[in-house]
Amino acid sequence: MSAAEIRHRRDGDMEACVDALATVHEADRYPAEWPTDPKNWLTPHGLLDAWVAVDGPTVLGHVALTRTEEVLAKEAGLPVAELASVARLFARSEARRRGVASALLDTVRAAAAADGVRLVLEAEEGGAAAIAFYERAGWRYLGSRTDGWTTADGRVARMRAYMAPVGPVGEPSAIR
């Protein structure tokens, strides 16, 4: 594949985002249950912005920046106004190992830094690959809590909270 570009998500990207999400759901069961309205799922409550990694018309990955909920702010020990949350981060299966997720995460970190807020996120304990990715990227584990939904394998969801590392972040425009 050729180089990909990171840019703000556009309304016209939604079908391609849903297509990319379907590959992730098939490979990793993320999201745990396929949403009845995937376009709406990709636009969560409190959305501040969203970006895509694209290679021509193909969406390779996606990330959203949202307002932080009180329960996650409490885990972080900071007021909601000082935080923003990473949500809906994924890279389609055939785009893995190309730095797509890292570039999207760097982009959202740069946006949060420009807004003067710290980033937090949650990952379900069953998402071992996602958890390993965040921990390799230097995200600090804050704690775990049970959530009000059931995973695909029948477990009560257990969410792990993380805070972004402090330090300079570049905003990549292209990845390989």
C-alpha positions as CSV (number, residue, x, y, z in Angstrom):
1,M,0.0,0.0,0.0
2,S,1.1,3.6,-0.6
3,A,1.4,6.3,2.1
4,A,-1.7,7.3,3.9
5,E,-2.9,10.8,5.0
6,I,-4.4,11.8,8.4
7,R,-7.2,14.4,8.0
8,H,-10.4,15.5,9.7
9,R,-13.3,13.2,9.1
10,R,-15.8,14.5,6.6
11,D,-19.5,13.6,6.3
12,G,-18.7,11.8,3.0
13,D,-16.3,9.5,4.9
14,M,-19.0,7.8,6.9
15,E,-19.7,4.8,4.6
16,A,-15.9,4.1,4.3
17,C,-15.6,4.4,8.1
18,V,-18.4,1.9,8.6
19,D,-16.7,-0.4,6.0
20,A,-13.4,-0.1,7.9
21,L,-15.1,-0.7,11.3
22,A,-16.7,-3.9,9.9
23,T,-13.2,-5.3,9.2
24,V,-12.2,-4.6,12.8
25,H,-15.4,-6.1,14.2
26,E,-14.8,-9.2,12.1
27,A,-11.1,-9.5,13.2
28,D,-11.3,-8.3,16.8
29,R,-15.0,-8.1,17.9
30,Y,-14.6,-4.3,18.3
31,P,-17.1,-3.1,19.0
32,A,-18.2,-6.1,21.1
33,E,-21.7,-5.9,19.5
34,W,-22.2,-4.5,16.0
35,P,-24.2,-1.3,16.5
36,T,-27.7,-1.0,15.0
37,D,-26.6,2.4,13.6
38,P,-22.8,2.3,13.0
39,K,-22.7,5.8,11.7
40,N,-24.2,7.1,14.9
41,W,-21.9,4.9,16.9
42,L,-18.9,6.6,15.2
43,T,-20.3,9.9,16.3
44,P,-20.5,9.4,20.1
45,H,-22.1,11.7,22.6
46,G,-19.9,14.7,23.4
47,L,-17.9,14.4,20.1
48,L,-15.4,17.3,19.7
49,D,-13.7,16.2,16.5
50,A,-12.8,13.1,14.5
51,W,-10.0,12.1,12.1
52,V,-9.4,9.4,9.6
53,A,-6.3,7.8,8.0
54,V,-7.0,7.5,4.3
55,D,-5.2,5.9,1.3
56,G,-7.1,7.4,-1.6
57,P,-10.8,6.7,-1.1
58,T,-10.1,3.9,1.5
59,V,-10.4,4.7,5.2
60,L,-7.6,2.8,6.9
61,G,-8.4,4.0,10.5
62,H,-10.4,6.4,12.6
63,V,-10.2,8.2,16.0
64,A,-12.6,10.5,17.8
65,L,-12.0,13.1,20.5
66,T,-14.9,13.5,23.0
67,R,-15.8,15.3,26.2
68,T,-14.8,13.2,29.2
69,E,-17.4,11.7,31.4
70,E,-17.3,12.3,35.2
71,V,-16.5,8.7,36.1
72,L,-13.3,8.8,34.0
73,A,-12.4,12.3,35.2
74,K,-12.6,10.9,38.8
75,E,-10.2,8.0,37.8
76,A,-7.8,10.7,36.4
77,G,-8.1,12.9,39.5
78,L,-8.7,16.0,37.3
79,P,-11.8,18.1,36.6
80,V,-13.8,17.3,33.4
81,A,-12.9,20.7,32.0
82,E,-9.2,19.8,32.0
83,L,-9.7,16.5,30.1
84,A,-10.8,15.1,26.7
85,S,-11.2,11.4,25.8
86,V,-10.0,9.2,23.0
87,A,-12.8,7.2,21.5
88,R,-13.5,5.0,18.5
89,L,-9.9,4.4,17.7
90,F,-9.3,1.6,15.2
91,A,-7.3,0.6,12.1
92,R,-8.7,-1.8,9.5
93,S,-7.2,-5.2,9.7
94,E,-5.2,-5.0,6.4
95,A,-3.7,-1.6,7.5
96,R,-2.2,-3.0,10.8
97,R,1.6,-2.7,11.4
98,R,1.8,0.4,9.2
99,G,1.6,2.9,12.1
100,V,-2.0,3.9,11.3
101,A,-3.3,3.7,14.9
102,S,-0.1,5.4,16.3
103,A,-0.5,8.3,13.8
104,L,-4.1,8.7,14.7
105,L,-3.3,8.7,18.4
106,D,-0.5,11.3,17.9
107,T,-3.0,13.5,15.9
108,V,-5.6,13.4,18.7
109,R,-2.9,14.0,21.3
110,A,-1.6,17.1,19.4
111,A,-5.2,18.4,19.2
112,A,-5.7,18.0,22.9
113,A,-2.4,19.6,23.7
114,A,-3.3,22.6,21.4
115,D,-6.6,22.9,23.5
116,G,-4.7,22.7,26.7
117,V,-6.4,19.5,27.9
118,R,-5.0,16.1,29.0
119,L,-6.2,13.0,27.2
120,V,-7.7,9.9,28.8
121,L,-9.3,6.8,27.5
122,E,-10.8,3.5,28.5
123,A,-10.3,0.0,27.0
124,E,-12.2,-3.1,27.9
125,E,-10.0,-5.7,29.6
126,G,-10.7,-8.3,26.8
127,G,-9.0,-6.0,24.3
128,A,-5.5,-7.3,25.0
129,A,-4.0,-6.0,21.8
130,A,-5.4,-2.5,22.4
131,I,-4.2,-2.5,26.0
132,A,-0.7,-3.5,24.9
133,F,-0.7,-0.8,22.2
134,Y,-1.6,1.9,24.7
135,E,0.9,0.7,27.3
136,R,3.7,0.5,24.7
137,A,2.8,4.1,23.7
138,G,3.4,5.2,27.3
139,W,-0.2,5.6,28.5
140,R,-0.4,5.4,32.3
141,Y,-2.9,2.9,33.8
142,L,-5.2,4.6,36.3
143,G,-7.5,1.8,37.4
144,S,-10.3,-0.5,36.4
145,R,-14.1,-0.6,37.0
146,T,-17.0,-2.7,35.9
147,D,-19.3,-1.2,33.3
148,G,-23.0,-1.8,32.5
149,W,-22.7,-4.0,29.5
150,T,-21.7,-7.6,28.7
151,T,-18.9,-8.6,26.4
152,A,-19.3,-10.9,23.4
153,D,-18.0,-13.8,25.5
154,G,-20.6,-13.2,28.2
155,R,-18.4,-11.4,30.8
156,V,-19.4,-8.2,32.5
157,A,-17.3,-5.5,30.9
158,R,-14.4,-4.3,32.9
159,M,-12.9,-1.0,31.7
160,R,-9.3,0.0,32.2
161,A,-8.7,3.7,32.4
162,Y,-5.5,5.4,31.0
163,M,-4.0,8.8,30.8
164,A,-1.8,10.0,28.0
165,P,1.9,10.5,28.5
166,V,3.2,14.0,29.0
167,G,5.6,15.3,26.4
168,P,5.9,16.7,22.9
169,V,3.7,15.2,20.2
170,G,4.1,15.6,16.5
171,E,1.2,15.8,14.2
172,P,2.0,13.4,11.3
173,S,0.4,14.2,7.9
174,A,1.5,10.9,6.3
175,I,2.3,7.4,7.3
176,R,3.7,4.4,5.6
